[in-house]
Each structure stands twice: as C-alpha cells, then as structure tokens.
Amino acid sequence: MTRATLSRLPACLGTGGWLARAMPLAFRGSLNLGARCSSVATAIVAHQQYHAIRARRLCSSSAGGVNPRPQAPPPSVTIDNQTYATDSWFNIPPNVLSATSRQLHLQQDHPVAITRQILERVFPKPKFTTYNTHPPVVSTYQNFDSLGFPADHPGRSKSDTYYISRSTLLRTHTSAHQKQTFAFSNDASPGYLISADVYRRDEIDRCHYPVFHQMEGALTWDRRTVAGGDLAGAVWKDLEALPKHDIHVGDSNPAFHPKRNPLQIGHHTPSEAEAVAAHLKKSLEAMAVEIITRAREAAVASGISPQDAEQEEPLRVRWVEAYFPFTTPSWELEVFYGGDWLEVLGCGVVKQSLLVDAGTPCRVGWAFGIGLERIAMLLFNIPDIRLFWSRDERFLSQFAGLSAAVDKADFSGLRRFQPFSRFPECYKDVSFWLRSVSAAGGNTHGVGADDFHENDIMEIVREVAGDDVEDVRLVDEFTHPRTGRKSLCYRVNYRSLERTMTNEEVNAMHERVREKLVDRFRVELR
C-alpha cells in the first residue's frame, strides 16, 4: 500500500475488535489522544502514551471515596420495544439511549452497512449464516460470565460499561451472543457472522464514540462427521479450497507456545491446533486483501493515480501473538501501510469450554472480531467517527446506491468521502481540584467503586454537547506537595461537523459542563 494512497487516512485506525478498550479485555485498536494526529507513527506513540498515562493517573475504577451525587434513574427504560426495570446501577445517558434505535449496520447506503456487506461477501452463505438483528440488551452472564471474564475484571465496572441494572446492560461486544450462536451450529451452516451495535464508555476523539459496530465471525468442524475422524485432515482439505493470494505474510511465531500462546491440552492435539490456526489465518488474510483492494479502488475512482494506488510498496500483513479471554492460541492481524504496522482484527482458536457450555462439545473452531467503523474509515477515508451518525445529506448522499450495487458484486461506485466543509474549532479548558477524600484526589486509604474516572468527564461533555464536541484531552495534572490533593485540567474542543458555532453557545455549553462536574462529583473549580 502506498503512502500516496493512504497517507490521509485517520491516524487512529485500529482493530476496534471484540472489546477494543483495555487489554486484555480483548481486541484493542490504536488510540488517538490528540484528535489531529497527522501520521500513523503519531497515533502509535499516542497509543503507548495513553496506556502509560492511564496506568498512573487518577482514574482507577477501583479507587473510592468521592461518592458522586446520586442521579435518580428512571423506573424503567424501553429499548427495541422491550421495557426493562432499572436500579441503582443505571448509568445510560439520553444520547446513548436514543442511539439504540439507529442500527447503522442495517441502514441502506450507509457506509457502515456497506462495509458489512463487503465483509460478508468474504464469508458467503450457506457456509456462514448471518445474524444482524440481535437486540442490544444482554445479561451480565452473556456479556462477561459466559466468556470467562473474572468477577473483578475492569470491563465490568460502571466506569466502562452502560448498565440498565446490576444484571442487565448494553452489550459491550458481539461476543455476548457467542454461546447462543454456537448452539445453532450444524454441518449445513458451520460458520456464522454477527454484526451489531455495541456500547462503551470511552474517551472523546475522532476515532471513539460511545456506540459503534462490530462484526464477529466463527467457523467450526464436528469431530463426529469428518472423514475417518481425522479433524486435522478435514481442516487442511478445507484450507486448500480457500482463495489464494500473493501478499507477503509475516508469521514468525509457532502455531502455539506453552507459555505465550498455549495449546488447549486435553481438547486439541498439536496437529489439530495447527490446522485450525492455519485455516483461520488464511481466511482472514483473504479478508484483509478484500479490504485493501476495495480501498485502492475507491482511491483511484476519487482521482488518485493508478500508479500511486498500486504498489510502490507491496501489501504486507503479519501475525502477532495475543491474549483474549475466550480464545487460545490467539493472534492479532496487522497490515503495513503508510510506513507503519496497524492492528486490523483479533482472533483465535475458540476455547473448548465455551463450545461445551453451548452444547456442542464435539465441535472445534476459530473466531475473530473486527470493528466496522474502523474499516469504513479506511475504505472511504472518513476522518471523524461522528460523521457516521450525521443525518446531513451532504454526507449520506455520497453513498447513495452503493448497497444495491455491492449486493451485485459491483464495486465501481466506491469513492472516497469528499469533505463538504470544515468548521472552526473552539477550545475551552476546565480545571478543578478533586476532593481530598478521593483516592484519585490524594487519599491512598480505602477504595471503592465510585471514585472519579476519566470517562466520567467524557460522559458529562457528551451529555451536554452531543456531537458538537470533537475531542477532550487531559492537558495538565498537579498534586499539591503539602496536601496531596490533585488538580486536573481538561481541554475541550467544541466543533460541529455541520455548522459554525457561536462563541456564546459554546460558552453556555461549557458552563453547563462545569456546573454538572460540581453537582455530580463535587469537585472544586479553579
């Protein structure tokens, strides 16, 4: 992939996979702390800085003492025509609740839906059955317990997940439906694809949004039906029928490693694990080829010269070992473009305990997860994730007619997104002291689940400004040498995608942010 072809892609593209938030929660993508990262290298540095800052920062979700002023939840909420009772765990803001009805992955001619269609063609029926209409509300058992997440996993905290009640939540990943979907597996349709909207409390920048869309896929083989009971032989035979490619693939690690990437001893033989891993990798390499091929075609159709869109540097992919709670051995697939390696997806051999729990103990298989917005940003060169939620015809009309064309394998209409305007930004800072009784504010004794978390300020800003905020960043932190109290300063970049905002309306929004911080977390403004 040439620099000329893809140098203008969003720097924060990454895996967005099964749980793209906190390793090892699952497939985390590259993060963009500064919303205007101008290069892939900058995004990778930002990704590393993010984890370093988050590790030492105030915002431990297990710290306690702030006791934010309780917000009375509604007695119930209705989502997807179902009514659910709430309790004290309810923490879903109105803007997220309203998004549950959008289902962008099903909207005709929407870039997220078009991306889904393109990827579904790589895994066609009848071998793969598609499930695109699962309701977004799941139980904590479905979302966490059925997949082996420990009880103290940070992904379960209210600072990371949107809860309706202690036992009910908005799914944080499509894997919440894994167990029930594996139960449907049969020889006629041994594979599946799930596409759905998923929900997470997260930072604010051009590549993160509290609602996004994932695709998850899996393929299994039944020991009882393969010829001669030779599972490995059946998998290798299926592999020979997969599409061939000539891309360079880096894969220096063994199919499994006893410490780094263990075999499921007692469930799979070494030859079986090696065969399933090879089939998985070859299948997903084909998907990577499809994605990059369509991105190149869209670039050429938008005026990039074919010479630039072809290969000054050949398309390369590589496999790196990874850890995920519900697969082992596991890997991430990275693609080289613009001079850097970027994560695309996460995958692995399905843990046999999950298949046993699903009532299909004789099946063995693989699974992967990928973020649709991240791939759509690459395909169409879309610079800001908020655009996917725009109802502006200047955005939506650029994709008119593509869903029907892609269904017929006609990709000639793919084009890069053409920005229709860039409205001015408006920066406002908010500085405050955390309460000294907080662990985040300097109290190192006693911890609890209600301490201030960085995602709390993100939620307040989103609640007030909606899609009129582009990013929020921590720009300064200070700990008083005598009292140990901590002061934080966040910079909010207000910018609409559709109009120029007046300084007066931005000031009014920012003042509401300040008021809500004081009211909800009793901080002391500076």
KOLTOR-396353 format. One record per atom (N, C-alpha, C): z, y, x. Coordinates in pm, whole numbers, plus 50000, padded with zeros to 5 digits. Each point is the difference from the previous one (the first is absolute). Example, Ala and Ser with C-alpha at 12.3 -4.5 7.8 and 13.67 -1.06 7.14 Angstrom:
# KOLTOR-396353
507804943151319;500005011949911;500005012050090;499285010549965;500065011950082;500735010949923;
# end
This chain:
# KOLTOR-396353
500004988250085;500005011849915;500005012350089;499145009549973;499885011650086;501005010749964;500315008250099;500875011449974;499325009749904;498685001550016;499295009349913;500104995949855;499964986949977;500024995149863;501365002049935;501074997350076;501304999049935;501035009850053;499605009550085;501005008850060;500675008849898;499375002049884;500605008849900;500834992749896;500184987150021;500814992549905;501465004350011;500774998449892;501425003650006;500694992650113;500785007450078;500644994250116;501074989949963;500455000349876;501144991749963;499594987049932;498734996050013;499614987249942;500804988850062;500404990549918;500764988650049;499994989149896;500864990450020;499914988049919;500355002049855;501035007849968;500385001849860;500234986949931;500384989950073;499954986349950;501074996349901;500574987750013;500894994749897;501175009249974;500635005450104;501075009849983;499905009950114;499115009749985;499715008850112;501055010750012;501184996350039;501035010250015;500854997650123;500884990450001;500914998350112;499894986050056;499524998750122;499954987050063;501424994450007;500224986949980;498964990249969;499804997949852;500235010549918;499884998449856;498684993649967;498955004550063;498754992750002;498965008450068;498795001549941;498885005050078;500005015250004;500595005950107;500115014450007;498805005850071;499465010949947;498855006550061;500395011350091;499025005650068;500245011650083;500435011649913;500935008250051;500545011049923;499585013150061;499885010149918;499605013150046;501115009849966;500865003150098;501095009349972;499475014049983;499085004150086;499365012949984;498764997949919;499905006449883;498934996549907;498635003550054;499955007650107;498705003750052;499744993650135;500454987550021;499684992850123;498495000250018;499535004250115;498565001450017;499364988150069;500784990250042;499424988550067;500794987549969;499374988750019;500684987449980;501174998750096;499805004650126;501084999250097;501225007949954;499765011749942;501115008049948;500744992449893;499254993049913;500664992549893;500864988850056;499524993450107;500774989150057;501285005350064;499885011450071;501205006250056;500975003949890;499445005749892;500865003849887;500704987949941;499274988849992;500594987649949;501194995850085;499845000650132;501104996250090;501155009849988;499695013049994;501055010149987;500764998449869;499284996449896;500644998349870;501134989750008;499694988450060;501024989550006;501165004150091;499695007250109;501075004350089;500925010049930;499395009549927;500795010049929;500794993449889;499334991249922;500674993949886;501184991550043;499904994050121;501074991450047;501265007850032;499835012550048;501185007450043;500465010549900;499195002449897;500205011549914;501124998049901;500305010549932;500995000249895;499824989749893;498804995449977;499674994849869;500244985249983;501014994550058;500304985849980;500284997349854;499234990749940;500204997149859;501314992849975;500664995350107;501274993349981;501185009450024;499725012450045;501085009450023;500505005349868;501225005449999;500565003849871;500855012250001;500465004349883;500975010549987;499525012149926;498685002149987;499525012249938;500244999949850;499884988649938;500164998849856;499195010549926;498684999150003;499175009949933;500395001249853;499875012449949;500385002649862;499224990749909;500664991949920;499294990049920;499045006349901;498814994449990;499005004449904;499984989949886;500335004249881;500064990849886;498614994449972;499844986750007;498674994249973;499734999849852;498734999449961;499704997949859;500494986149960;500344997749874;500494986849961;498974989050018;498725003649994;498934990150019;498725007250040;499064992450053;498685005350032;498964990249950;498835005149965;498904991649954;498885000550104;499634988450051;498964998750101;499074988849959;498735002949995;499004990049962;500334993749865;500415008449907;500324996149862;501234991149988;500794999150105;501254992549995;501175009650024;501074998149924;501185008650013;501074992750079;500585007250098;501004994150089;501265008549996;501144993549991;501295006950005;500295004050144;500585011850016;500365004850134;501504998550023;500415002250125;501425001050030;500165009950115;501124999950068;500285010050103;499074998950120;499254989150012;499064998550110;498695007549975;499775004849881;498735006549968;499775012150091;498835000550066;499705011050092;498525003750001;499314997849889;498555002549995;499745014049944;499385008950077;499715013549950;498834999949902;499885010549920;498945000449898;498604998650056;499735005950117;498634999250053;499624985650036;500964992050043;499714986150032;499864991949871;500865002549903;499884993149871;498635002549937;499545012350006;498715003249937;498844993150071;500184997050129;498924993650076;499824985349964;500994994049935;499894985749969;498854996949904;499515010049930;498914997749905;498625002350061;499925004850125;498715004050056;499164988050045;500574990550071;499294988050046;498635003450060;500015007350109;498775004750062;499094988550041;500584988350031;499184988850046;499144994149889;500235004449875;499214995149886;499105010949941;500055012150054;499235011149943;498554999650050;499094999249907;498584999650034;499635011850088;499294997350109;499485010050092;501095007650076;501204994750004;501025006150084;499924993550138;500175007550109;499844994050133;500964988550027;501205000249942;500914988750019;499434987549931;499475001749880;499394988749928;498754995150071;499195009050053;498794996050072;500374992050125;501045004450068;500474992750118;500454985949961;500744999149891;500414986849951;498784991249975;498995005549934;498804992249970;499314994950127;499925008650101;499364996150126;500754988550066;501335000950001;500794989650064;499974987049919;499975001249869;499944987949917;498724992250024;498935006750041;498744993050026;500114991150124;500955003050088;500194991650119;500664986849962;500755000049891;500744988249954;499574997149856;498834994149980;499404999349866;500594989049913;499765001549871;500314989549903;498974988850018;500304987749961;501244995549936;501084995950097;499705000350132;501004995650096;501235009049996;499795012749974;501105009649990;500055005749858;501164999349939;500235006149868;500655013650022;499545010049928;500565013550015;501005002749889;501095006750039;501065004349907;500225014950025;499525008249908;500045014450021;500815007549896;500694992849912;500695006849890;501484996449990;500604995350108;501444997249995;500765012949970;500974999849908;500795011949972;500845003950121;500315012950017;500665004750122;501504997250007;500624996649888;501454997749999;500284985350032;500864997950100;500364986450039;501524999450020;500504988150017;501434998250026;500275000750150;501265002450035;500354999750142;499774986050057;500144989849917;499714986450048;498544998850040;499095004749915;498584999150031;499655007950126;500545012050010;499605009150107;500624996550135;501224994649998;500714997550125;500434985450018;500804994949906;500634986950020;498984988850013;498975000149917;499034989050001;499224999550131;500025011150076;499245000950124;500894998850123;501294997749978;500884997750113;500595012450064;499955011449934;500625012050056;501524998749993;500715002450109;501464998749997;500635010649910;501244997249958;500685008849904;500225014050056;500125001350133;500275013150059;498755006550057;498834995349960;498765005750053;499875014549955;499635009350091;499915014249963;499005002949891;499004991449983;499025002349894;500594999449861;501194994049987;500644999049869;500755012849961;500185009250093;500845011749973;499315009549903;500825007949931;499475010049906;499265011150074;500235001450130;499285010150076;498564995950028;499694987049982;498654995150028;499254995649875;500714995749897;499384993349885;500355007149870;499065000049906;500215006149868;500564989549904;501225002349956;500684990649911;500035005249856;499814990949907;500285002749858;501454996549972;500424988750052;501394995649992;500294991850124;501214995550013;500374992350118;499114987750019;499514994349891;499224987650008;498525001949971;499565012449976;498615002549961;499475012050077;498764999150047;499465010850083;498485000849986;499445010850055;498555000950017;499644992650129;499074990649991;499724991450116;499685008650123;500454995350113;499715006950126;498844993650074;499524988649950;498874993350062;499454989649903;498744996550019;499374990049913;500584986250020;500714997850109;500604986850024;501064996549898;500435009749922;500954997049893;499424989849902;498684998549999;499354990549908;499544987350070;500394998550126;499524988450078;500414986849937;501284998649973;500504987149952;499314995749871;499915009349902;499394996349874;498524997050015;499345006950094;498574997950018;499724986950072;500824996550099;499834987050066;500154988649900;500845002149900;500204989549899;498724997249922;499065009749998;498744998149928;498934993450087;500264998550130;498974994950091;499574985949959;498714997550011;499484986649975;498734998150081;499474988249999;498834997150083;498775007949956;499935003449871;498865007749951;500055014350051;501205005450016;500165013650049;501215000450093;499824995350124;501134999150092;500425013250061;499215010549977;500325013050056;500215010449893;500645010950037;500205011149905;499975013350073;499705010449924;500125013950043;500825007349895;500985007750044;500785008649911;499795014350045;499575008749910;499955014450028;500905007049899;500785009550048;500975006449910;500525012950063;500595008249914;500715011950044;501394996050046;500485006050109;501334997250053;500705013350026;501334999550008;500815012249995;501064999950109;500095011150074;501025001250103;500395014450025;501285002150021;500465013150047;499615001050147;499375011150036;499505001050136;499845014650038;499585002350125;499815013650048;498815006549930;499855012950021;498885007449943;499075004250113;498774995449995;498945004650088;498674995849938;498925002050072;498684997549943;499674985249982;500854991250053;499724985749992;501054992249924;500995006849943;501054993049926;500185006349863;500214991449903;500175004149862;500954990049936;500835004149903;500974990549944;499374988649921;498725001449968;499264989449931;498724997550078;499714987550029;498714996750061;499614986049953;498944994650055;499444987549949;499784990250113;500304987449970;499844989550099;499124988849946;499404992950092;499354987449968;500684989250084;500334989149935;500554988450067;499114988049970;499784991950100;499184988249980;500644987750062;499664988449949;500524987450053;499014988849971;500064989650083;499184988249980;500834987950041;499984989449918;500794988050029;499134987449992;500494989550064;499394986749993;501074990249954;499604990149922;500934989949947;499894987350083;501114995950060;500004987950084;499534987649923;500284999949869;499714988049922;498524998049973;499215010750015;498594999049959;499025000950117;500475003450120;499075000950113;499584986050044;498804998950053;499444986950037;500874993050103;500404987849969;500774992050093;501375005650032;500455009849923;501285006250027;500025008550124;498805002850056;499905007750124;499905014949967;501145006649988;500025014249964;499305008450105;500334998150128;499395008050106;498484998449999;499534987649983;498564997649997;499335007249885;500645000149882;499435006849884;499925015050023;501025005750064;500005014450026;498915003650100;499874992150107;498945002850097;498624998949936;499814990549910;498724998649932;499705012349915;501025005149929;499815012149921;499685011950090;500615000350117;499765011250092;498545000750041;499384988450019;498594999850042;499095006649898;500425000649874;499175005949895;500195015149989;500965005750074;500255014449991;498885007950066;499785012449958;498955008350061;500235001850150;498924999650077;500085002150145;499905014950031;500605004050110;499885013850045;499915000050151;499575011350055;499855001050145;500915010650060;501065003749929;500905010150052;500904994050109;500475008750087;500914995550105;501414999149943;500614988350016;501344997749947;500954997150115;501055008050010;501044997550099;501124992049938;500314988650059;501064991449945;500604992050115;500875006350077;500514993950121;501234991349978;500585000849880;501224992549973;499684986249941;500904990450018;499804986849941;500135000449848;499594989249935;500064999349853;501445001249951;500944996350081;501425001749966;500794999950130;501235005049993;500865000550117;501414996949955;500734991450070;501314995649950;501015011149979;499875011150073;500955011049983;499375011949930;498835004450047;499405012149946;499374998149864;499394988549978;499184997949880;500054985349962;501134995449949;500264985649993;499184992549896;499734987650033;499454990249909;501074996149898;499584996549879;500944995349899;500234985050020;500884996950092;500284986150035;500564992749878;499494988149978;500424992149885;499095001949881;499165010350005;499055002749891;498554998850046;499705005150121;498645000050050;499974993650138;498984992350026;499784995150135;499325011050082;500074999250132;499315010150081;498515001249967;499334988749976;498575000649970;499745006649865;500894997949903;499845006349869;500205015150010;501045004150071;500255014350016;498865006950073;499454993350102;498885005750075;498775001549911;499744990049916;498825000649913;500145011049895;501175000949936;500215010349897;499915013950063;500585001650119;499935013050068;498575003950032;499214990450047;498605003050034;499215003949876;500224993149889;499295003249876;500415013949951;501275003050005;500505013249961;499345011050081;500014998450130;499475010650086;498505001949979;499264989149990;498555001349980;499695006649865;500784996949898;499805006049868;500255015050003;501055004150069;500365014250002;499145007950098;499504993550102;499025006650086;498755003649920;499614991049909;498855002949914;500275012149912;501245001249953;500345011849919;499935012750084;500494999550124;499945011750087;498565004150025;499114990250021;498585003050018;499445006949877;500354995149881;499525006149877;500465014549987;501265002550031;500545013649989;499265009550094;499884996250126;499385008850098;498515001749972;499354989349955;498585000949966;499775010249890;500824999449895;499835009649888;500375014250044;500985001350088;500355013450050;498855005950080;499344991750079;498845004850076;498875004249907;499744991849897;498935003349905;500295013249930;501255002149962;500375012549934;499825011850094;500304998050128;499835010750098;498535003750016;499154989950013;498565002650015;499445006949877;500414995349880;499525006149876;500465014449986;501045003850073;500535013649992;499465008950110;499054994950078;499355008650098;500354997050144;500894990550026;500274996050138;498814992050050;499545002650120;498814993250051;500264985150014;498984991849973;500184985550017;500444996350140;499545007550101;500394997050137;501515001850018;500545010749943;501445002250010;500764989749917;499424996649886;500704990749910;499944985650050;499034997250088;499944986450056;501044998850110;499674993950107;501054995950093;499785005650139;500575011450028;500165004050139;501104991350061;501004996749920;501014990250040;500004989249891;499974987250035;499904989449900;501254999149915;499824995349876;501144997649912;500854989150061;501295003050015;500934990250056;501224999149911;500544988149987;501254997949930;500904991550089;501295000749973;500914991450075;501174995949912;500584988750035;501154994849929;501255001750085;501065005049936;501295001350069;501064992749918;500944994250069;501064992749931;500885009649923;500574995149889;500835008549915;501094991549937;500915006749929;501034993049924;500025005349859;499944991249901;500145003549860;500904989849933;500755004049900;501004990849942;499424987849933;498745000549956;499504989049918;498824992650061;499715002450128;498974992550071;500474996950142;499564988750054;500194996850141;499144987950034;499235000950109;499825011750086;499285011449927;500135012150057;499485012149935;499275008750101;499075008049948;499205008850086;499665013049929;499635009950080;499355012149950;498595000550059;499075004949920;498635001950047;499815014850033;499535002850120;499735013750043;498515001650028;499495011849967;498595003350023;499935011550100;499074999250093;499835010550100;498945009949952;500415012549979;499015010349973;500555013350046;499065009050036;500395013150046;500844999650126;499934989150075;500734999250125;501384994249990;500424995249884;501364994949983;500014987649911;501074992150013;500244988549914;500865004249881;499544996649880;500755003249879;500224987349917;501194998849943;500304988949911;499185001049872;499524988649952;499244999549875;500754992049894;500574988850040;500674991549901;501004991050071;500834993349919;500944990150049;499784986949927;500364988850064;499694987149940;500814989150068;499874987849949;500674988850063;499894987349918;500564989250055;500084987249931;501195000649904;499764997449874;501035001549897;501184990850029;501215005449989;501184991650018;500024989349891;500214987950046;499924988749907;501085000749893;501145006050032;501075001249900;499555007849878;499105009850020;499495007849887;499124991349911;499164991650061;499144991249922;500824989249929;501054995250064;500884990249936;500665006349878;500515012250015;500645007049888;499025002649887;498715001450034;498985002549898;499564987249930;500554988650042;499644987349937;498744993950056;499565004450118;498794994550062;500314995550142;500914990450016;500464996150134;498944993550086;498944994949939;498974993150077;498925009450052;500115012749968;498995009650044;500435006950129;499015003450082;500195007150126;498955011150003;500375011950047;499005010549998;500395012550076;499125010049987;500215012950065;500005011249898;500485011750042;500035011849914;499835012550085;499505010849937;499875012950069;500325011349903;500235011850055;500205011949918;499345012050064;499435008949917;499275011650051;500155011649902;500085012150051;500125011949916;498645005549961;499765001449870;498675004249955;499715014650033;501015008849986;499755014150032;499605001750146;500694992850088;499685001450142;498554995950028;499544989349936;498624995750021;499035009749935;500355005249882;499145009849934;499875012850083;501095003950067;499945011850086;499024997850114;499974987850052;499054996750106;498584999349947;499814993249887;498654998449944;499365013249967;500775009049936;499435012249945;500415012650077;500744998250110;500435011550081;500815010049917;500914994949920;500865008449916;501225004250080;500255013150015;501015004550096;501425000749948;500214999249869;501335002349944;500224990449884;501094992350006;500274989949899;500195006049861;500405012749993;500205006349869;498705000849921;498885000350070;498725001249931;499754988549904;500524988250033;499794988649911;500585002449861;501005008649991;500665002649872;499455012349930;499025006350061;499405012049941;499144996449878;500045008649902;499104998749884;498845010050010;499895006550113;498975010150023;498634993350007;499075004449917;498674994149998;499255002150130;500375010250077;499355002050129;500294988350094;501124993349978;500324987950076;499404987749933;500334998049873;499624987749931;498494998349988;499265011149981;498554998949979;499274994750122;500625000950117;499334995350122;499884984750004;500724993249911;499974985350000;499384994449871;499385008849921;499444995849871;498944989350019;500094989449919;499004989450001;500204989250105;500975001650088;500144990650111;500594986649956;500905000049901;500594987349958;498944990349950;499105004849914;498944991349947;499064995550112;499715009050094;499104996450110;500624989350090;501275001750035;500664990450088;500094986349933;500194999849869;500014987349928;498694992450017;498925007450024;498694993950019;499634998850148;501015001850088;499804999250145;499065010950049;499965011249930;499195011650042;500955010250063;499925001350131;500895009250071;499295012750045;498795002049953;499205011350047;500595013449958;500825000049898;500575012649954;501275004250070;500504991850092;501245003750071;499775012250086;500875009749985;499945012550076;501405003950044;500065007650108;501275005950038;500395010949902;501275001449979;500515010949917;499665013450064;499525009249915;499685013550045;501085009649950;500825005550089;501065009249956;499425011649922;500635003149887;499475010849917;500705013250028;501134999750065;500675012350041;501244996250078;500515009550076;501274998250068;500815012749977;501014998749920;500775011749961;501125002650102;500455012450007;500975003650105;501344993149984;500634997550114;501324993950002;501085010849999;501184996149959;501135009449997;501254992450043;500535003950116;501164993250056;501295006849959;500974991949963;501345005049968;501024990550064;501035005750061;501054991950061;501234999849910;500704988850005;501304999149933;500984994050100;501075007250027;501014995750096;501344998449929;500754989750038;501284997849933;500924991750087;501315002049975;501034991750061;500284988349907;500064988150057;500494988649923;501515000749991;500544994649893;501455000049984;500654991650109;501105004750053;500644993250113;500574986449961;500224997649870;500514986949958;498904989550004;498785004350022;498884990750006;499894994050138;499634987350008;499714994050130;498835007450064;499025003749920;498875007650052;500445013750049;501055005649935;500465013250037;501005000050113;500344988650055;500874999650116;501184990749985;500284995049881;501104990749979;499554986050039;500634994450101;499604986750047;500864989149942;500925003649910;500854990049936;499474997049861;500294988549950;499684996849861;498545002049964;499354990049953;498615001149961;499814995049859;498935004449937;499694995849864;498525001649977;499564997149880;498564999849971;499455013349956;500855010349983;499545012349938;499845011650097;499964997550129;499885010850096;498625006449990;499915012250054;498725007250000;498974992450081;498824998749944;498894993150066;498825009549999;499194999550103;498855009050008;499114998949876;499884988149945;499184998549880;500545007949883;501295003750003;500565007949891;499365013949993;499825006450115;499365013249996;498524998549964;499374989050041;498614997849962;499874999049847;500934992849939;499964998549855;500205013249929;500915008350049;500255013049938;498775008850010;499385000450117;498795008250017;498894995149909;499804986849994;498964994649910;500325003149854;501284999049964;500415002649863;499685014349959;500175009350093;499765014249970;498535003550014;499364995950110;498665004950033;498894990349963;500344987549970;498964990449964;498974998650111;498725000749965;498934998650097;499635013150068;500805010449979;499785012850067;500755001050132;500484988750051;500614999850133;499224990350087;499665004450121;499194991750090;500854991850095;501035005950056;500874992250086;501355006950016;500984991950038;501365004750026;500434993650131;500495008450094;500384994850131;501345005750043;500774991650067;501215004750065;499605007450127;500365012850009;499605008050117;501185003450090;501244998149950;501155003050085;501224992849945;500844995350089;501304994649962;501025004250105;501205002749958;501035005350089;501354994449958;500774995450096;501354995349974;500985009550064;500905005649918;500965009750051;500924993150101;500135005750121;500784993250105;501494998949969;500515008949915;501444999749971;500314991949875;499255002549891;500314993449873;499254986849981;498904998250075;499214988049983;499105000449878;500015011049926;499125001049883;498555001050044;499144995149915;498584999850034;499235009649910;499105007450063;499105009149930;498574994950015;499245001149892;498614995649999;499105011149951;498805000450054;498995009549951;498714992549975;499535000749875;498744993749962;498975010849971;498784997550043;498885009349973;499114993849893;499835007249892;499204995449886;498675007350002;498924992649997;498665005949994;499484998649858;500015011149927;499465000349865;498505003150009;499204991449942;498565002349997;499394991949885;499345006849910;499324993349891;498644995150047;499564988949943;498664995050029;498935006749915;500435007649899;499045004749899;499975015149982;500975007450058;500025014449976;500865006850106;499875013250007;500865008050087;501295003349926;501114996750062;501305002649939;500505013850043;500635007149910;500545013150034;501334998550072;500335009950080;501274999650072;501175000049902;499835006749886;501085000549902;500304986249942;498964992349965;500274986849943;500544990450104;499565001450125;500554991650106;501475003450022;500325012950002;501405004050015;500874994349888;499465000249879;500774994849887;500224985050013;498974992750042;500164985650020;501014997150109;499895007750109;500894997350113;501465003149964;500205010149919;501365003249959;500574988749913;499164993749918;500474988749919;500364988150090;499244998150108;500344989550095;501385002550060;500255012550040;501305003550058;501134997749899;499755004249877;501044998349898;500304985349974;498954991949994;500224985749973;500734993250116;499725004250123;500724994450113;501505002649989;500345012349964;501415003449986;500614992649882;499304999949888;500554993849880;500174985050015;499024993650064;500014985450004;500784994450119;499975007250113;500644994550120;501095009150058;500245011349934;501075009050038;499945003950148;498775002350047;499835004950136;500335014850003;500185005250120;500265014450018;498765006250061;499315008549922;498775006250048;500315009850112;499055001150090;500155009550111;499075011849981;
# end
